[in-house]
């Protein structure tokens, strides 16, 4: 009997929002080779929102500050700091597997980390499963490429009208997606459209709740703009996500569901690195002028 050939992935033209699957709908069985032999895991992709939440819960700790020659400097080589970094990275792996495979034992993330530390004999196994999840979400996946949608024959541009028509030609972004391939037909974005997105997502100046102290006797401290204000940073992050959603909407030519904040929330439900790769491609190819790009 001949060897059974693997079926070609189905090609889906993503020409409407509902054609782009949420991360929760992207799943496949992944085989991980370990010293115990092959193990099969049914995994699903991780979304932008889930990834952001995990990073917020497991941030990398700041290095300690040491004084050298009277100058304070961070010391990333501190052994305790390196251990804390490793602990945060392991907690992140546990959180990813807990979210996208099965719920691990424990009521809190710390309890889940303690369970994994005690019961999983090889740390590399959970890292391998986490890698499979991020790959399923678009990280290190192949099949990302740009294809000119117009003919290879040069288009003669003899007038401003010719140029305006020729520049409408788009590109195709193809994304390998497990058992299927997503195909995004993209179009260029004008400078006027970019400016309108920037205007709609401008956060405004930061609050004046920072304080600049003065070393001059008799001079009072004065309020200063504080870009690190938590509320302002949250506002900037929310508006950045809205800008991402509006940019994808403009390039793809279809409408994302809801108002602006709902569009951003919808986009954050898609697989993490699909969104990242598509945005990067749009910025490099559909906004900026770059020659034919292959990822």
QUIZIKA-V776829 format. One record per residue. N is the residue number from 0. PHI is phi in whole degrees, -180 to 180 (NA if undefined). PSI is psi in degrees with one decimal (NA if undefined). D_LAST is the distance of its C-alpha to the last C-alpha in whole Angstrom. Layout:
# QUIZIKA-V776829
n->N phi->PHI psi->PSI d_last->D_LAST
n->N phi->PHI psi->PSI d_last->D_LAST
This chain:
# QUIZIKA-V776829
n->0 phi->NA psi->140.0 d_last->38
n->1 phi->-74 psi->157.4 d_last->35
n->2 phi->-70 psi->132.1 d_last->32
n->3 phi->-69 psi->128.8 d_last->31
n->4 phi->-83 psi->144.0 d_last->27
n->5 phi->-73 psi->133.4 d_last->25
n->6 phi->-66 psi->142.2 d_last->24
n->7 phi->-70 psi->141.9 d_last->21
n->8 phi->-61 psi->141.1 d_last->19
n->9 phi->-70 psi->139.1 d_last->21
n->10 phi->-98 psi->124.9 d_last->19
n->11 phi->-114 psi->121.0 d_last->20
n->12 phi->-80 psi->113.2 d_last->19
n->13 phi->-85 psi->84.5 d_last->19
n->14 phi->-111 psi->10.9 d_last->22
n->15 phi->-155 psi->154.4 d_last->24
n->16 phi->-58 psi->-39.2 d_last->24
n->17 phi->-69 psi->-11.3 d_last->26
n->18 phi->-81 psi->-12.0 d_last->23
n->19 phi->-98 psi->107.3 d_last->20
n->20 phi->-66 psi->144.4 d_last->22
n->21 phi->-70 psi->159.8 d_last->23
n->22 phi->-59 psi->-34.9 d_last->22
n->23 phi->-66 psi->-17.5 d_last->26
n->24 phi->-99 psi->0.4 d_last->25
n->25 phi->-104 psi->109.5 d_last->22
n->26 phi->-145 psi->156.8 d_last->24
n->27 phi->-165 psi->161.4 d_last->24
n->28 phi->-85 psi->129.5 d_last->26
n->29 phi->-116 psi->132.0 d_last->24
n->30 phi->-99 psi->125.0 d_last->26
n->31 phi->-114 psi->126.1 d_last->26
n->32 phi->-86 psi->122.7 d_last->28
n->33 phi->-132 psi->177.4 d_last->31
n->34 phi->-66 psi->-18.8 d_last->34
n->35 phi->-82 psi->-9.2 d_last->36
n->36 phi->108 psi->179.6 d_last->34
n->37 phi->-68 psi->139.3 d_last->31
n->38 phi->-125 psi->136.2 d_last->31
n->39 phi->-105 psi->129.8 d_last->30
n->40 phi->-124 psi->131.9 d_last->29
n->41 phi->-89 psi->109.1 d_last->28
n->42 phi->-117 psi->159.7 d_last->25
n->43 phi->-128 psi->164.5 d_last->24
n->44 phi->-73 psi->160.3 d_last->21
n->45 phi->-107 psi->138.4 d_last->22
n->46 phi->-87 psi->168.5 d_last->21
n->47 phi->-59 psi->-46.5 d_last->21
n->48 phi->-63 psi->-41.8 d_last->25
n->49 phi->-66 psi->-41.4 d_last->25
n->50 phi->-63 psi->-44.3 d_last->23
n->51 phi->-62 psi->-40.7 d_last->24
n->52 phi->-66 psi->-38.8 d_last->28
n->53 phi->-66 psi->-42.9 d_last->27
n->54 phi->-65 psi->-36.7 d_last->26
n->55 phi->-65 psi->-32.5 d_last->29
n->56 phi->-84 psi->-18.7 d_last->31
n->57 phi->-131 psi->56.6 d_last->30
n->58 phi->-69 psi->152.1 d_last->29
n->59 phi->-69 psi->130.8 d_last->29
n->60 phi->-69 psi->151.0 d_last->33
n->61 phi->-74 psi->142.2 d_last->33
n->62 phi->-70 psi->153.2 d_last->35
n->63 phi->-68 psi->155.7 d_last->38
n->64 phi->-101 psi->130.2 d_last->40
n->65 phi->-121 psi->155.7 d_last->42
n->66 phi->-102 psi->122.2 d_last->44
n->67 phi->-125 psi->120.1 d_last->44
n->68 phi->54 psi->39.1 d_last->47
n->69 phi->80 psi->1.7 d_last->47
n->70 phi->-115 psi->130.6 d_last->44
n->71 phi->-82 psi->129.0 d_last->42
n->72 phi->-138 psi->146.3 d_last->38
n->73 phi->-69 psi->146.9 d_last->36
n->74 phi->-121 psi->85.5 d_last->36
n->75 phi->-69 psi->-12.4 d_last->33
n->76 phi->-88 psi->1.0 d_last->35
n->77 phi->-59 psi->127.1 d_last->37
n->78 phi->-58 psi->-41.6 d_last->38
n->79 phi->-64 psi->-36.6 d_last->39
n->80 phi->-66 psi->-41.1 d_last->36
n->81 phi->-63 psi->-38.7 d_last->33
n->82 phi->-66 psi->-39.6 d_last->35
n->83 phi->-65 psi->-37.7 d_last->35
n->84 phi->-62 psi->-44.0 d_last->31
n->85 phi->-64 psi->-39.4 d_last->31
n->86 phi->-64 psi->-41.9 d_last->33
n->87 phi->-65 psi->-40.3 d_last->31
n->88 phi->-65 psi->-40.4 d_last->28
n->89 phi->-67 psi->-41.2 d_last->30
n->90 phi->-61 psi->-35.4 d_last->31
n->91 phi->-66 psi->-43.5 d_last->27
n->92 phi->-60 psi->-44.7 d_last->27
n->93 phi->-61 psi->-44.2 d_last->30
n->94 phi->-64 psi->-38.4 d_last->29
n->95 phi->-66 psi->-46.9 d_last->26
n->96 phi->-66 psi->-40.4 d_last->28
n->97 phi->-61 psi->-36.0 d_last->31
n->98 phi->-80 psi->-37.4 d_last->29
n->99 phi->-113 psi->2.1 d_last->27
n->100 phi->-121 psi->-90.7 d_last->29
n->101 phi->-133 psi->153.6 d_last->33
n->102 phi->-68 psi->122.4 d_last->35
n->103 phi->-82 psi->156.4 d_last->36
n->104 phi->-61 psi->140.5 d_last->40
n->105 phi->124 psi->143.3 d_last->41
n->106 phi->-85 psi->-25.0 d_last->41
n->107 phi->-124 psi->166.3 d_last->39
n->108 phi->-62 psi->-39.1 d_last->36
n->109 phi->-60 psi->-39.3 d_last->38
n->110 phi->-68 psi->-38.5 d_last->40
n->111 phi->-66 psi->-39.9 d_last->37
n->112 phi->-63 psi->-42.3 d_last->36
n->113 phi->-63 psi->-40.9 d_last->39
n->114 phi->-63 psi->-47.6 d_last->39
n->115 phi->-63 psi->-39.3 d_last->36
n->116 phi->-64 psi->-33.7 d_last->37
n->117 phi->-87 psi->-36.9 d_last->41
n->118 phi->-103 psi->-22.4 d_last->40
n->119 phi->-94 psi->116.6 d_last->36
n->120 phi->-75 psi->-23.7 d_last->37
n->121 phi->-129 psi->116.5 d_last->34
n->122 phi->-59 psi->-28.5 d_last->32
n->123 phi->-67 psi->-22.4 d_last->29
n->124 phi->-67 psi->-47.5 d_last->29
n->125 phi->-68 psi->-32.1 d_last->28
n->126 phi->-65 psi->-38.1 d_last->25
n->127 phi->-66 psi->-41.9 d_last->24
n->128 phi->-67 psi->-41.4 d_last->25
n->129 phi->-62 psi->-40.0 d_last->23
n->130 phi->-61 psi->-39.3 d_last->20
n->131 phi->-64 psi->-36.5 d_last->20
n->132 phi->-67 psi->-45.6 d_last->21
n->133 phi->-68 psi->-34.9 d_last->18
n->134 phi->-64 psi->-41.7 d_last->16
n->135 phi->-63 psi->-26.0 d_last->17
n->136 phi->-88 psi->3.6 d_last->16
n->137 phi->114 psi->-9.0 d_last->13
n->138 phi->-77 psi->128.8 d_last->12
n->139 phi->64 psi->13.8 d_last->11
n->140 phi->-79 psi->144.1 d_last->10
n->141 phi->-86 psi->-174.1 d_last->8
n->142 phi->85 psi->10.7 d_last->8
n->143 phi->-93 psi->119.7 d_last->6
n->144 phi->-158 psi->163.4 d_last->6
n->145 phi->-112 psi->135.9 d_last->8
n->146 phi->-126 psi->127.0 d_last->11
n->147 phi->-61 psi->133.6 d_last->14
n->148 phi->-89 psi->-12.1 d_last->17
n->149 phi->-98 psi->172.6 d_last->20
n->150 phi->-67 psi->156.3 d_last->21
n->151 phi->-73 psi->-17.5 d_last->20
n->152 phi->-69 psi->128.2 d_last->24
n->153 phi->-58 psi->139.8 d_last->24
n->154 phi->-92 psi->123.4 d_last->26
n->155 phi->-72 psi->125.7 d_last->29
n->156 phi->-108 psi->99.2 d_last->29
n->157 phi->-106 psi->-4.5 d_last->33
n->158 phi->-155 psi->163.1 d_last->33
n->159 phi->-57 psi->-35.3 d_last->32
n->160 phi->-66 psi->-39.5 d_last->32
n->161 phi->-61 psi->-42.8 d_last->30
n->162 phi->-65 psi->-45.0 d_last->27
n->163 phi->-61 psi->-36.8 d_last->27
n->164 phi->-74 psi->-42.9 d_last->27
n->165 phi->-66 psi->-35.1 d_last->24
n->166 phi->-73 psi->-10.2 d_last->22
n->167 phi->-73 psi->-16.3 d_last->22
n->168 phi->-58 psi->136.1 d_last->20
n->169 phi->-106 psi->-158.5 d_last->17
n->170 phi->-143 psi->162.0 d_last->13
n->171 phi->-113 psi->129.2 d_last->12
n->172 phi->-109 psi->118.5 d_last->10
n->173 phi->-110 psi->130.1 d_last->10
n->174 phi->-127 psi->115.8 d_last->11
n->175 phi->-67 psi->130.3 d_last->12
n->176 phi->-140 psi->65.7 d_last->15
n->177 phi->66 psi->-116.7 d_last->18
n->178 phi->-87 psi->3.4 d_last->20
n->179 phi->-143 psi->161.7 d_last->19
n->180 phi->-120 psi->128.5 d_last->16
n->181 phi->-93 psi->135.1 d_last->15
n->182 phi->-123 psi->113.3 d_last->15
n->183 phi->-104 psi->117.7 d_last->15
n->184 phi->-89 psi->112.4 d_last->16
n->185 phi->-109 psi->154.8 d_last->16
n->186 phi->-127 psi->159.0 d_last->18
n->187 phi->-66 psi->156.9 d_last->18
n->188 phi->-120 psi->126.4 d_last->20
n->189 phi->-74 psi->160.1 d_last->23
n->190 phi->-62 psi->-35.8 d_last->24
n->191 phi->-63 psi->-39.5 d_last->27
n->192 phi->-67 psi->-41.8 d_last->26
n->193 phi->-60 psi->-43.5 d_last->24
n->194 phi->-64 psi->-37.0 d_last->27
n->195 phi->-67 psi->-36.4 d_last->29
n->196 phi->-67 psi->-43.6 d_last->26
n->197 phi->-62 psi->-40.3 d_last->27
n->198 phi->-66 psi->-41.0 d_last->30
n->199 phi->-70 psi->-19.9 d_last->30
n->200 phi->-119 psi->23.7 d_last->29
n->201 phi->-76 psi->120.4 d_last->31
n->202 phi->-78 psi->-13.5 d_last->32
n->203 phi->81 psi->176.3 d_last->35
n->204 phi->-71 psi->152.5 d_last->37
n->205 phi->-70 psi->160.2 d_last->37
n->206 phi->-66 psi->152.8 d_last->41
n->207 phi->-92 psi->57.0 d_last->43
n->208 phi->-113 psi->10.4 d_last->44
n->209 phi->-86 psi->152.6 d_last->43
n->210 phi->-124 psi->125.8 d_last->46
n->211 phi->-101 psi->117.2 d_last->46
n->212 phi->-86 psi->149.5 d_last->49
n->213 phi->-112 psi->137.9 d_last->52
n->214 phi->-89 psi->-2.0 d_last->53
n->215 phi->-85 psi->122.0 d_last->56
n->216 phi->-57 psi->134.6 d_last->59
n->217 phi->87 psi->-11.9 d_last->60
n->218 phi->-93 psi->131.3 d_last->57
n->219 phi->-81 psi->155.7 d_last->55
n->220 phi->-70 psi->149.8 d_last->52
n->221 phi->-124 psi->144.9 d_last->50
n->222 phi->-65 psi->145.4 d_last->47
n->223 phi->-133 psi->153.2 d_last->43
n->224 phi->-58 psi->139.9 d_last->40
n->225 phi->-124 psi->87.5 d_last->39
n->226 phi->-67 psi->-13.6 d_last->35
n->227 phi->-91 psi->4.2 d_last->35
n->228 phi->-56 psi->128.1 d_last->37
n->229 phi->-56 psi->-42.6 d_last->36
n->230 phi->-65 psi->-38.9 d_last->37
n->231 phi->-69 psi->-40.9 d_last->35
n->232 phi->-64 psi->-39.0 d_last->32
n->233 phi->-65 psi->-39.8 d_last->32
n->234 phi->-63 psi->-44.8 d_last->32
n->235 phi->-61 psi->-41.6 d_last->29
n->236 phi->-65 psi->-42.8 d_last->27
n->237 phi->-63 psi->-41.9 d_last->28
n->238 phi->-70 psi->-32.8 d_last->28
n->239 phi->-63 psi->-40.9 d_last->24
n->240 phi->-68 psi->-36.3 d_last->23
n->241 phi->-64 psi->-42.4 d_last->25
n->242 phi->-60 psi->-40.6 d_last->23
n->243 phi->-60 psi->-44.4 d_last->20
n->244 phi->-64 psi->-42.5 d_last->22
n->245 phi->-67 psi->-34.8 d_last->23
n->246 phi->-67 psi->-45.5 d_last->20
n->247 phi->-64 psi->-40.8 d_last->18
n->248 phi->-60 psi->-43.9 d_last->21
n->249 phi->-67 psi->-40.2 d_last->21
n->250 phi->-74 psi->-37.5 d_last->18
n->251 phi->-81 psi->-24.9 d_last->19
n->252 phi->81 psi->10.6 d_last->22
n->253 phi->-125 psi->161.2 d_last->24
n->254 phi->-92 psi->129.8 d_last->26
n->255 phi->-79 psi->149.3 d_last->26
n->256 phi->-70 psi->143.1 d_last->29
n->257 phi->90 psi->-175.9 d_last->31
n->258 phi->-78 psi->-179.7 d_last->32
n->259 phi->-56 psi->-46.6 d_last->30
n->260 phi->-67 psi->-31.0 d_last->30
n->261 phi->-73 psi->-34.7 d_last->30
n->262 phi->-61 psi->-44.2 d_last->27
n->263 phi->-63 psi->-43.0 d_last->25
n->264 phi->-64 psi->-39.2 d_last->27
n->265 phi->-62 psi->-46.6 d_last->25
n->266 phi->-62 psi->-36.7 d_last->22
n->267 phi->-70 psi->-7.4 d_last->23
n->268 phi->-90 psi->-8.1 d_last->24
n->269 phi->-80 psi->162.2 d_last->20
n->270 phi->-57 psi->136.9 d_last->18
n->271 phi->-51 psi->-58.3 d_last->17
n->272 phi->-84 psi->-12.6 d_last->13
n->273 phi->-65 psi->-47.0 d_last->13
n->274 phi->-63 psi->-45.7 d_last->14
n->275 phi->-61 psi->-47.2 d_last->13
n->276 phi->-66 psi->-40.6 d_last->9
n->277 phi->-65 psi->-43.6 d_last->11
n->278 phi->-63 psi->-42.9 d_last->13
n->279 phi->-61 psi->-42.8 d_last->10
n->280 phi->-65 psi->-43.3 d_last->9
n->281 phi->-61 psi->-44.7 d_last->12
n->282 phi->-66 psi->-38.2 d_last->13
n->283 phi->-79 psi->-30.5 d_last->11
n->284 phi->-114 psi->-37.8 d_last->11
n->285 phi->-100 psi->-19.8 d_last->14
n->286 phi->-102 psi->-57.4 d_last->17
n->287 phi->-82 psi->163.7 d_last->16
n->288 phi->-97 psi->103.7 d_last->16
n->289 phi->-125 psi->147.6 d_last->13
n->290 phi->-66 psi->173.7 d_last->12
n->291 phi->-45 psi->123.7 d_last->10
n->292 phi->-113 psi->134.7 d_last->6
n->293 phi->-122 psi->125.9 d_last->4
n->294 phi->-85 psi->NA d_last->0
